[in-house]
Amino acid sequence: MSETAKLTRGSIVGHLVGQTAPMIFGVAAIISVALVDAYFIGQLGAQELAAVSFIFPITIALSSLGVGVMVGINSVIARALGEGDAERAERRANFGAVFALTVGVVLGLALFFLLDPLFRLMQASEALLPLIRAYMQPFSLGLPVLILQMGLNGVLRGQGEARKTSYVSITYSVANWVLDPILITGAFGFTGFGIAGAAYASIAGFALAILVALYLIGHSQLQINPASIRNCDVSKSSKAILSVAGPAAFSNAINPIGLAVLTALLASQGEAAVAGFGAAGRLQSFATVPLLALSGSIGAIVGQNWGAKQPDRSRAALRYAAMFCVIYGLATAVLLYFTGGWFAQFFTEDPAVIEEFENYIAIAAWGYAGFGLLIVANGALNAVDRAGLALTQSAARVFLFMLPFGWLLRPTFGADAIYGAELVANLAGGLLAITIVWQVLRAGPDKEHSIQTNR
């Protein structure tokens, strides 16, 4: 057993709490940025809020691709440490950072040149396109900074440094909290940039977070030293990271892609429905923070124990995590069901938008437990190099349940059918995911696959 893999020893519940608690603060800080953005953009007007509702699924999809890169780096580092090979873990950490930056450059340039066709495909009106463009152009050019920051967080996560990853996330968020009111609506005699100010604030936050991440990695077991890449088999390292990062990226991106399609379907119900759906989605993201944090922390725990050939500990981590998802998800649904209207007033004073906000929360909140099971199962599958299965079950959730349900019932039930589609998808997807991951973990580590990716 590797002495460097600290999560292979001690209490599983203790590790889950110790890894998840700091991440709750980090994830909450990140999600709070969307809430702060929505608040200040909402001060600009209903059109700007509707524009952000179109933007939100795309930025989440792009962030999800970054999460995939982070998960890939996390996975190969955690398993290498679990197997006792710290040198390989450090080579993978450095290669992963360069890989993340390269992915960000390619995606950012592609997005910049495809903005108008993409949002026209989502049924954004011509009146909203200038507002969308004002935000997305700087955001796309800043995408390399976002992906690199996530890659560096993957280096910390793979080592089980959850507290340090939360510091990185909080740095990004605090920068946004400070800059949003200045750059969006203006302050101190400065008029602000409007909706584009939110993008500028995000880019500045990502840049500061990178500096903090580099400092923290410098004080961790693995070091950022690009020279170590010379001793790295680029082909095998790329394959090892991509085998997890590729499917994980698409798995994480599938949900916001589905939400983008639902947003397009909602466009026929009016701007109030789109604005209410988008604003409530931000509240929902904040409400599911503990579930998101748990899905991020479980990867290092399952991955290190899987690499150390201790599948019983990996299964125990999944079992406790699943219990938390069900209890927390149902408790949160009850709370939001009765307080949705009160929260809506933080985002808008428009009665029509408030009504749609309440309707969405009242229906979709009952699927939070299923959503938690899905993302925790995906985190465990990615950690044991079964990202393809995670991708399959995420795709099934969206394409077999969410989109058919919303498409077929919208003519009869209108916007409520879209909200119900998300509920059905979360419940069915969660049950499917937890069944699949339990079968994988019960079978034990695949030794042959481990040997093939051992370098």
N, C-alpha and C positions, 0 to 999 in steps of 0.2 A: 504494500500500500504506500502511495506517495506521501512523504511528510509535508509536501508543499500543497497538497489538496486538502485544505482544512475542513471542507464540507463533508468529507468521507468519515469523519469521526464526530461523536457527540450526539445530542438529541436532535432528531429530525424536526420536531415541533419548534425547538429552540432555533434551529437554522432557518426555518420558514419565517418565524417572527423576526429574527435578526436580520434576514435579507430583505424581507418585505416592508418592514416598518420604515426604514430610511427611504425606500423607493416610493412609498406612499407620498412622502413629502415632495420628492422629486417629480413624480408624475402629476401630483396635484398642482405643483408650481407650473408645470408645462401646460396643463389643461386650463389653468387660470388665465393664461395668456389669451386663449380663445375667448374666454368670458370678458376679459378686459377689452380686447379688440372689439367684440360685439357691442359692449356698452358704449365706447367712444364713437364707433362707427354709427351706432344707432342714433347718436346725437346729430349726425349729419343729415339724416332723413330716411324715410322708408325705402327709397330706391337704392341707397347705399347698402342698407341692411339686406335687401333682396339680392343685390349683386354679390355680397359676401356669402349668401346662401348657395349660390352657384359655385363660388370659389372654394368653399369649405371642403366639399368632397374631393376636389382635385388636390388641394394642399395636403389633406389627410392621406390620399393615395400616394403622393410623393413621399410624405413622411413615412408611410408604411414600407415603401421600397427601402428607405434608409434604415428602418427597423430590421428589415430582412438582412441587410448587410451587417448590422450590429449583431443580430442573432447568429449569423454564419460565423463571424469572428469569435463571438462568445462560445459557440459550440466547439470549434476546433481547439480553442485554448483550454476550455474546461476538460475536455476528454484527454488532451495531451498531459495536463497536470495530473489528472486522475491516474494515468498510466505511468506517471513518474518521470516524464521527459520534459523538463523545464526548458531545455535549449530549443526543442522544437516549438514549444509554446511561444517563446520569445520571437523566433523567426516568423511564426504565423502572425503574431501581433503586429510586427513591422510591415509585413507584406499586406496585412489587412488594412492598415492605415493608408497605404499607397493605393490599394484597390478601391477603398471608399472614395478617395479624392477623384480618382479617374471616373468612377461611376457618376459622381456628382457633376463633373464637367460635361459628360456626354448627355446626361438627362436634361441638364439645364439648357444647353444649346437647342436640343430637340424641342423642348417645351416652348422656348422663346419664339421659334419660327412656326409653331403650330397652334398658337393661342386662339386666334379667331375661328379656324375650322373646328377646334375642339369645343368651344363654348357655343358655337352655332349648333353643333350636333346635340348639345344638351338643351337646346331650345331657348337659350338666353335671347332676350329681345334686343333689337338694335339700340334701344335706348340705354340698356344696361352694359353693352359691350365696351364703351369708353371707360366706364368705371372699373369693369373687370380688367381691362388692359392696363389701367393705371396701377393696379395692385400687382398683377401677375408678371409684368415685364421685369421690374426689379427683383421680384421674388425668384423668378427663373434664373436670372443671372447670379443670384446669391445661393442657388441650390448646392453648389460644391461645398460651401461652408457648412451647410446643414448636414450633408451626408458624411463629411469628414468628422464633424462633431459626434455623430452617432457611431461611427467606426471606432473612435477613441473610447467612447463609452462601452463598446463591446469588449475592448481590451481590459477595462476595469471589471466588467461584469463577469468575464470568464474566470477571473481570479477570485471571485466571491467578494469583491469590494463594493457592496451595495451602497454603503454610506458615502463613498467617494463619488459614485455615479450620481447620487442625489445632490451633491455639492455642485456638480456640473450643471444639472438641470435647474437648480435654484438660481445659479448665476445668470443663465439665459433668461429666466423668468423675471428676475428683479430688474434686469436691463430693460425688458419690455414694459414692466409696470411704470418705470420712470419715464421712458421715452414715448410711450403711447399718447398720453395727453398732450405732450409737447408737439409731437410730429403729426398727429391726426387732427386735433381741433385747435392746437396752438396754445401758447402760453408766453408770459413775459414779453408781450408785444409782438411775438412771432405768430403769424396767421396759420401755420401748419400746412401740411401737404394733402390733407383730406384722406381719402381711403389709401392712397399710396404710402402715407406715413406709417401705417401698420406694417407694411412690407419692410420699410427701412428700419423700423425698430426691431423686427425679427432678425434681419441680417446682422445688425450690430450685436444683438444678443448671442447669436450663434458664434460670432467671432470671439467675443469675450469668453464664452463657454469653452472654446478650443484652447485658449490660453490656460484656463483653469485645469482642463483635462490633462494637458501636457505636464503641468506642474505636478498634479497628483500621480500620474503614471511614473514620473521621475522619482517618486517616493514609494513606489510599489515594487513587488517582486520582479515584474517584467519591465524592461526599459525600452523606450523608443530610440532605436539606433538604426537608421536606414542602411548602414553598412552591413548589418546582419543579413540583409536580403541577398547579398552575394553568395551566401552559403545555403540559400533556400532553393529548392527545386521549384521554379516558378510554375511549371505545368501542374505538378502535384498539389502545390499549395492553392493554386487557382481552382483546381478541381475540387479540393476538399472544402474550400469556403463556398464555392458556387453550388456544390451539392446540397448545401443547407440554405445559403443566402438566396439562391434563385427561387426555389419553391417557397421559402419563407417570405420573400419579398412579395411574390404574387399572392400568397395566402393572406398576408396582411393587407394587400392592396385590393383584394376582391371585395371586401366589405364596403370600403368607400366607393368603389366602382358601382356596386349595387345601389348605394345611397345616391350616387350621381344619376343613375337611371331612374330611381324613385323621384328624385328632384325634377327630372325632365317630365315624368308623368304628372307630377303635382303642378307643373307650370300651366296645365290646362285648367286647373282649379282656381287660378288667380294668384297675384303677387302676395296676397295676405297669407295664403296657405304655404307658399314657398318661404316667406319670411318667418312665419311661426314655426315651421318645420326646422329651419336652419337654426333659429335661436334656441329652440328646445333641444336640438342636438348638442349644443354646447353645454347646456345644463346636464344632459345625460352623460356626456363625456366626463364631467366633473363627478357625477354621482357614482360612476363606475371606476373611479380612481383606484380603490383598493384591489379590485379585480384585475385591472391593468398592471398594477404593481406586482401582484402575485404571479401573473403570467410571465413577467420579466424575471422575477427572482427564482422561480422554480427551475429555470433552465440550468443555472450553475449547479444547483443541488442535485438534480437528476443526472446532469452530464458528468460531474465529477464522480459520483457513485457508480454510474454506468461504466465509465472508464476504469474504475478500480474493481470492476467485476463484483459489485454489491447491489444486484437488482432489487433485493428485498427492501433496501433503503430507498431506492427510487420509487418503488410501488407505495411505500408508506408516505412519502412526500406527496404523491398524487392523491392518495386517499384523503389525507387531511386537507389538502387544498380544495378538493371537490366538496367536502363538507362545508367549508367556509363559503364557497361560491353560492351554494343553495341557501344557507342561512342569511348571509348578507344580502343576496339578491332579492329575496322575498321581503326582508325587513325594509329595504330601500324602496321597493315598489309601493308598499303600504304608505310610507311617509310621503312620497311624491304624489301619489294619487290624491291625497287630501290637501296638498300645498302647491300644486301646479300653477294655479291662478296667481298666487302670491308671488312666486318666482317670476312669472311672465312680466310683471310690472317693472322689473329691473331692466328689461330689454326694450320695452316699447310702451306707449300709451294708446296705441291704435287698438280699439276694441276688437276688430276683426282678426288682427294678428294674435291678440291675447286668447281669443276663443280657439284658434287653431293650435296654439301652443298647448293649451289645457287638454284639448282632445288627443293630441299626439302623446303627451305624457301619460294620460289616463289609460291608454291602450298599450303603448310600447313598454312601459315600465315593468310589466309582469313578465317580460322576457329576459330581465337582467341576469337571473340565475343561470339560464341556459347560455347566455352570452359568456358568462364567467367560465362555465364548464368548457366551452369551445376554445377560448383563448388560452386557458391553462393547459388543456390537452395539447393544443398546438405548441405551446412552449416546451412541454415534455417531449413531444415527438421530434421537434427541431433539435433538442439537446442530444438525442440518441441517434441522430443522423437518419431520421425517417421523415424528413421535411416533405417528401412527395406525398405521404399520407395526409399530412397536415393540409397541404394544398388541395388534395382531393376532397377532404371533408369541408373545407371552407368554400370550395366551388359548389359542392352539392347544396350547402346552406343557401347560397345566393341564387343559383341557377335552377335548382329543383324546387325550392320553396318560396324564396322571397319574390323573385321577379314574376313567376307564373301567377302567384296569388294576387299580387298587386295589379298585374295587367288584366287578368280575367275579371276581377271583381270591381275594378275602378268604375266602369260604366254604371254599375248599380249603386255602389256605396260611396263613390267619390273619394275625397281625401281620406276618409276613415279606412278604406280598403288599403291605401298605401301604408298607413300606420299599422294596420293589422298584419300586413305582409312582413313587417319587421318582427313583430311578435311571434308569428308562426315560424319564421326562419330561425330565430334564436332558440326557441324551444326544441324544434326538431334537430337543428344543428348541434346543440349542446348534448342531447342524448346520443346522437350518432358519434360525436367526437369522443365522449368519455368511454363509450363502448370500444371503439377502435384502439385508443391509447392503452386501455387496460389489457387488451389482448396482446399488444406489442410488449408491454413491460412484463407481463406474466411469462412470456416466452424466454426472456433473458437476453443478454447481449449476443449479438451476431458476431462471433469471433472472426469469421472469414472476412466480413466487411471491414472489421476493425483493422485487420492486417493490411488490406488493400489501401487504406487511407492513413497508414501509420506514420508516414514520413512527415 
